[in-house]
Amino acid sequence: MHLDTTPPTLPGRSAGHALARFSACALAAALSLAAGLPAQALPRAAAATTPSTLQKALDELQAKSTLPGYCVAVVDRAGVRYAKGFGYADLASKRPYTPDTVQPVASIAKPVLAVALMQQVQIGALSLDTDVSRQLPFDVHNPHYASSAITLRQLATHSSGIVDREPFYTQSYGKGTPASFDTRSLLKAYLEPMGASYNEANFARTAPGSTYRYSNLGSAVVALAVEYKAGSPYRMVTRERIFQKLGMNATGWTPSDTQGPQATLYDKNKKPLAPYSFPSYAASGLYSSCNDVGKFLAEMISGYGGRAGLLSAASYKTMFGPAWPKGEQPKGVRAGDGLDQGLFWQRTAGGELGHNGGDAGVTVQMSFNPTTGTGRVLITNISDGDRADVARELANLWQVLGKFEQNPDP
């Protein structure tokens, strides 16, 4: 198979900006429709039956699909109650895409990071509101506001003022699996005044905590604090304390970390993309499958409902937020869309909690409805950038999943 050997085309750092990602308009509309469906209790018997109406609707969409391959899942606190793959994990070999197919899931890494952060907070190793410089192996300060501390809470709500400056961010992407995961060197070079890539433009000209500005590099700072205080690489911390505990064997930070068939990623013309990676992997470099993301989401739904698991009930409450008192959101929070913010979790106007992911050859959505205690997952091996038909299809799939989530078969 021929793989494109040019550097990956990045979809922009908005890869995780709020839940409306598949396209600026199409998915936002779909989410509004889905979130506005009437809330009702879900019959437990639905978990043991095949949802024929959902299957029929998905088959109808698949008959005219433009996606290479994808999978969907519907989840409740007991686990994945429906999962199905469609199309191909690899077009050339006609290998089917299944719920166990593994591929990058981009910024779905951030809710994982939220759990890793809160695990350290609840044992007292980290503090959300202490100067992050006291929790890292080097100091981090905004040169425009040198006397104002940057905190982990600000970093986890994208209000720290750390900016993903181009071309540094794009150039951090590399081909293949990295020889090492040296997030510390990357961030030190970018954030320390004597660093090779340091620039005052790496920081916003606004006080820490005052402005919302999505930042993958700021998110990576949180992961560095986690591994620094845990005394173990972030890859190992998440594997031992999250993935293994949930039986997420298809999840990790490189293909070799995972168990399961790998998907080929495709550009907008369905041309295969060469594998890529980047040192800030903890922010958006996760590999997983539909079934594994479903396992993670089921644990989150359960935790939101007050059951201790990976975190204590109190830690789950802190993580899901809201992070700011009503009317006190930082500038840049899209109040017109009703967007609220937990710690790396985002909330739609309709109240759904989740996150999305987008990168070269990747589009992912994961969210749950706190009222019904059910959630949904959608993963595909093509990006939605510059393809209105792809964005439209993904929005339609998401809406169908939302309808079934509210109205499962008896």
N, C-alpha and C positions, 0 to 999 in steps of 0.2 A: 504494500500500500504506500502510495506517495503521501508524505506529510509536508505541509507547508513549513519551510525553515526560516521564514521571515519572523522578526519579533512579533509577538502577539499584539493585535490591535486592541487597545483597552477601551472599554465602554465608558470610561470616565469614573471619577471617584464617587459618583452618585450611586454606585452599585448597591448601596444599602440605604439610600436616602428614603426613609419612610416606607410605608407599605405600598404606596402607589408607584411601582417600579416598571412593570412590564412595558408600559408606555405612559407618558405623562398624563394622557387622558383616558385611554382605553381601560387600563386596570383600575384607575381611580374610580371610574364609573362602575366597574364590576364590583369593586369592594363596597361602594356605597349601596348597591343593590343587595349584595349578600348580607352586609351588616344590618340592613334595614328589614330583613325578613323577621317575621314574628318569632319571638323566643318561646320555646316550649320544651318541656321535659322530653328526654329521649328514652324510648323503651329499651330496656336492657336486652331484650330478646333480639334486637337488631344485630348485636355483635355476632350472633351464631348463624345468621342467614346471609345468603348472597343478595345484595341489593340490586334486584333486577332492573328497576327503573333507572338507577344510576348507570348501570352497565349499558343499557339501551341508549341513553343519552350520550355516553362516552363513545360508543361504537358509531353513532351517527356523526359525531365530530371527527373521529378517526378516519371515516370514509373519505373525507375531503381535507385531511390534514396536510400541512406544509412542514411539519416538524420532522426531523430525522427520527427521533425517539423521545419518549418521555414516560414518566410514571406518576401516578397519583395515589394518595392515601387519605382515608378518613380515620380519625383517631378519637378515642375518649380516654378517660383516666385508667381504664383497664388495659389499654394497649391499642394496637392497630386492628381495627375491625373490618377494614376493606383496603386492599392494595392491588393495583393492577398496572402492568406495563403495556406500552403500545409502541409500534414502530420498531426502529432498530438502534441498538447500541453501536453498531458499526454497519454502515450502508454497504460497503464493498462485499463483506462476507454474509450480509443479511442475518447477522446475529441479533436475535430479539432483545429488545429493552425490557427488563423485568424489574420487579420491586427490589431485587437484590443487586442490580447493576450499580457499580460504584463509579462516581465521577466527582469532580470538584463541585462544591456547593457554596463557594464564595463566602459571603458575609453571614451565612448561617453559623459561621464560626463565632460571631459576636455573642449570641445568647449562651453559647458554651463558655465563652470568656466571662460572661456575667456570673455563671455558676462557679467557675474557678475562683473568681474574685471574692464572691460571698463566702465560699468555703474558708478562705483565709481570714476574712473579716470576722466571721463568727467564732473563730478560735483565738482572736486577738492578735494575729500576726500582722494584719493590715488594718488601717483606719481610713474610712471614706473621706474624712474631712481634715486630715492632717496633711501638711505640706508634703507633696509626693517626693520631694528631694530627700526627705528623711526615710523614704521607703525604697530607694533606688541606689545603685552603686555609683551614681553621679548626680549632680544637681541639675534641675530643670527649672528655668525661670523665663518668663516673657520679658525680653529686654525693654519693652515699652512700658511695662509695669513691674519693675524689678522687685518692688517691695510687696507685691501681691502674690500669695501662694497659689500654685496650681494643685488641685486635689484629685484624688481618684474618683470622687463623685462627679467632678467636672469632666474628667476624661471619659467616664462611662456614660455621660449624657451629651457628649460632643460639644461641650461648652468651655473647654479648657483654653482655647485660643491657639492650639497647635494646628498648623496649616499643612496640608499635603501639597507642597509646592512643586510645580513642574519646572524643569524636566526631571528633577531628582526622583520623584515618585515613580514615574514611568520607567526610568532607567534602572530602578531597583528590580524590575522583572528580568528573569533570565530563563534560558531554555533548559528544559529537563529538570531533574531533581537536584536541589542545591547540595553542594559538597558538605555544607554545614548550615545550621540554623542560627546564625550569629546576629540575632536581633539586637543584642547589646551594642556591638560595634556600629551597626547601622544607625541606631538611635543616638549613640554618643557622638558620632560624626555630624549628625543633623542638628542636635539640640544643645551641645556644649559649645561655648564661645570659641574654643580653640579647635573645634572639629573641622574636618576637611570640607564638609558640606554645610557648615553653619552659615546662616544669613538671617538678618533681622526679619526678612520676609517670611521666614519659617513660622512666624508668630503673627497673629492678628493684632491690629492696632486698637484692640478693645480689651478691657480688663477681664481677667479670668473669671468665668462664670456669668458674664454679661451677654454673650452672644452664642447662638447655636450655629455651629459650622462643622459638618460631618468630617471626621478625620480618621483614616485608617492608621496613620502613624501614631496619632494620639491613643488609639485603641491598643496598638502594640506596646505602648508604654505601660499600660495596665498589665499586659501579659508578662512583661519584664519584671514588674513589681511582684507578681505572683511567684514567678520562678525564683526570684532573688530571696524572698522570704521563705519559700518552701524548701530552698536548698536543693532543688532538683529541676532539670530542664522542663519547660512548659509542656513539651510533647509527652514527657513521662507523667507529669502531674495530671494532665487531662486523661491520659490512657488509664492510669491506675485509679483515679478518684471519680471518674465520670464514665468513660466508655466501657470499661470492664464491669463496673457495677451495674450497668444497664444492659449488658450483653450486646453491646454495639460492636460486633466483630468486624463489620464492614466500614468502620470509621477510623480515620487517622489523618496524619499530616503529609503523608506521601502514599503513592499507590502500594508500596511494599508494606506499609503499616496496616493495610486492609485485607480482608478476605472477601473475594467475590469477583465476578467478571467486570472488567473495566470498560467504560464507554469511550468511544472516540468523540472528540469535540469538533464542532463544525462552525465555520464562519457563515456570514449571511448568504453566501452562494453555495453552501453545503460542501465546501472544500475542507478537507481535514486539517486541523490545526496541530502543530507540534506541541507536546507537553511543555508547560512553563511553571515557574515558581518564583517566590520572592521572599526576602528575609523577614518581612512583617507578616509572616504566614498566619500568626495567631489571630489577625484581624479578618482575614478573608481567604485563607488557604486550606480550608477543611475539605477532606474527601469523605463521602458518605453515600448511602443508598436511601431509597424511599422508605424501606422498612426500618432502617436505623434512625433516620430523622423522625419517623413516627414513634419509635420507642422513646426518644428524647422528649418529644412533644407530649407524649402521654405522662411522663414524669412531671413535666412542667404544669400540665393541667391538674394533676393530683396535688402538686405543691401549692398551686394557686388556691385550691380548695381547702387548704389548711393541714394537709398530711405531710409530716416530716419524711424526708427521703434523702436525697443528695444534700439537702439543706434543712435547717430547722424551719418550722412554720414562720417564725419571725423573720428569718433571713429571706424566705421566699417573698414575704410581704414587702420588705424593703426593696428587693430586686425589681418587682413588678411595678412599684411606684404607686401613684405619681411622684416624680422626683421633685416637683416644685409645687408650692401652694397655688391654688387657683388664682389666675390673674397675675402671677409673678414669673411666668416663663421668660427665659432670655429672649432677646431680639433674635429674629430669624426662625423662631418656632412658628410653624404655619398655622396660626390660630384659626384662620378661615377654613382649614381642612379639619380642624378639631384634633390635630396631632398632639398627643401628649407623649411623655417619655418616661420610661423606667430606666434602670441601669442596663443599657444595651438592648432593651426591649422597647418597642414602639407601639402606640395605641392609635387606632383609627377613630374617626368621629363616631362611628357606630359602636366603639368599645372593644373591638377585637385587639388582642395582643399578639405580636409576632415580629418577624423580621423577614427580609428578602435578601437575595443575592444575585449579582450579575457580574459577569466578567467575560472575557473572550470565550465564546462557545458555551456559555453557562447562563441559565436563568432559573431561579429557584424562588419559591414562595412557601412560607410556613407561618400559620397563625392559628389561634384558637379563640372561641367565643366564651368568655368567662361566665355568661349567663347559663348557657346550655352545657358547658363542660365538654365541648367537642371541638375538634380542630381538623385542619386539612393541610396537605403537603402536595406540592407540584414541583417536579424537577425535570428539566429538559437539557439536551446536549447541543443547544444552539442559543446564541444571544439574540435578544430582540431588537438590537440597535439597527436602525435603517431598514427595518422590514415591518411595514405596517400590517401585513398579513399575519406574520408571526405574532406580533403584539395582540392583534385582534383574536387570534385563536387561543392564545394563552388567557386572555381576559374571559373568553367564553368558557374555557375549561374551569377557570377559577369560580365563575358564577355557577356553573353546574354543580361543582363540589359544594358550594355554599348552600345551594338549595337542598341537596341531599343531607348535608350536615344538620339542617333544620327539620327536614321532613324525611327521616329514614323509613324504609319499608317496615311494616309491622312483622 
